[in-house]
Amino acid sequence: MRSSRLKIRPGRLAVLTALILCCLLAAGCSSDARQTVELDMTDSQAVARAREQAARLPMPQDDGEPILVSGEIAIRAAHADQGYITLRCGGLGETRHKLQVVKDEKSCYYDLPQDGGTLVCPLQMGSGSYRIALYRQAEGDKYAQIGSAELEAQIASEFSPYLIPNLYVDYDRDSQSVLAGLMLAEGAQSDVEVADRLYRYVVGAISYDKQKAGRVEAGEITRYLPDPDQTLEAGTGICLDYAALFGSMLRANGIPAKLVTGYAEPGHIYHAWNLVYLEGIGWVGMDVESPGRSWVLADTTFAVSGSAGDATYFTVNEY
């Protein structure tokens, strides 16, 4: 996907947090400065109410006839009108495979799990003609195409891809991150209030994991897939973990949320943050200058670090 540039001044960080890797967090963070929100997962009645809500959440379906089959891999697009396709594969062994989703001049690549499974990939580029292609590792970083298909998608709503789980914002109806998000939102009077509670909880409850950042960065960070439940349980994470957890909690509450990957300056750091679609013009505890309904940038990592100064964001992909 072609990158775009967005400059946000920290004093106007509208709505949430992003998640900047360890070089932006070198100064550390002060948990005392955070306005935290408490969550009691031992409250059996609150958990029961959250489970009832979670049981009604929309979930992707892997059904219909495949539009592309190659060996152990099958791609289905029966629900393209809801903004996603699914890919199911058996064990792929040691040979790597990639999925490419193309529309116009934009392109997204996804690494397939070598141990198999089902992936939900968003059609985040809107309605129109897509090209879906599969690639298999030939040698080193070289890949050979093993199949392709054309897809015409008429997506019902621009928000559809951002209200269900996918491979980067991964959850189901039984996920602890979903239950936690629904419990935190109970009794809230608006989407703004819900987002504020979730934001303050994530910033207060999750600590930045510098050691993990070093391990992932030393490997191939573009292949790293976050696990919101694992982040919630561990209480630590890196930028992708923050964005995935926050995104899953927002989507569980019916609030459209994007997980955005790209680069942050200074430092040209590979980074992840959120864009959230909110109703209203106010933001509890934060400065928002977005009248009416609009997408607003939320950088949880940046909030955790307490970093000061201007930040420039370069978007590469949105999930």
NORFENNOR-V672194 format. One record per backbone hydrogen bond with DSSP energy under -0.5 kcal/mol. CO is the residue of the C=O (numbers start at 1). NH is the residue of the N-H. Records with the same first field share a line. If there is no record, write none. Layout:
BEGIN
CO=NH, NH
END
This chain:
BEGIN
4=315
6=8, 313
8=311
9=12
10=13
12=14
13=15
14=16
16=299
17=274, 300
18=300, 301
19=272
21=24, 25
22=25
23=26
25=28
29=31
30=33
31=34
34=36
39=41
40=43
42=44
43=47
44=48
45=49
46=50
47=51
48=52
49=53
50=54
51=55
53=56
54=57
61=63
63=78
65=77
68=75
70=73
72=90
73=70
74=88
75=67, 68
76=86
77=80
79=82, 84
80=83
81=156
83=123
85=121
86=76
87=119
88=74
89=117
92=95
96=137
97=112
98=135
99=110
100=133
101=108
102=131
103=106
106=103
108=101
110=99
113=116
114=92, 93
117=89
119=87, 121
120=167
121=85
122=124
123=126
128=153
130=151
131=102
132=149
133=100
134=146, 147
135=98
136=144
139=142
142=138, 139
144=136
147=134
149=132
151=130, 153
152=154
153=128, 155
157=160
159=162
160=163
162=257
168=170
169=166, 171
172=175
175=179
176=180
177=181
178=182
179=183
180=184
181=185
182=186
183=186
185=188
190=194
191=195
192=196
193=197
194=198
195=199
196=200
197=201
198=202
199=203
200=204
201=205
202=206
205=207
207=237
208=210
209=213
210=214
211=215
212=216
213=217
214=218
215=219
219=221
220=223
221=224
224=226
227=231
228=232
229=233
230=234
231=235, 236
235=207
237=209
238=241, 242
239=243
240=244
241=245
242=246
243=247
244=248
245=249
246=250
247=251
248=252
249=253
250=253, 255
251=254
254=256
256=277
258=260, 275
259=319
260=273
261=316, 317
262=271
263=314
264=269
265=312
269=264
271=262
273=260
274=298
275=258
276=278, 296
278=294
283=286
286=288
294=278
296=276
297=16
298=17, 274
299=18, 303
300=304
301=305
302=306, 307
309=10
311=8
312=265
313=6, 315
314=263
315=4
317=261
END
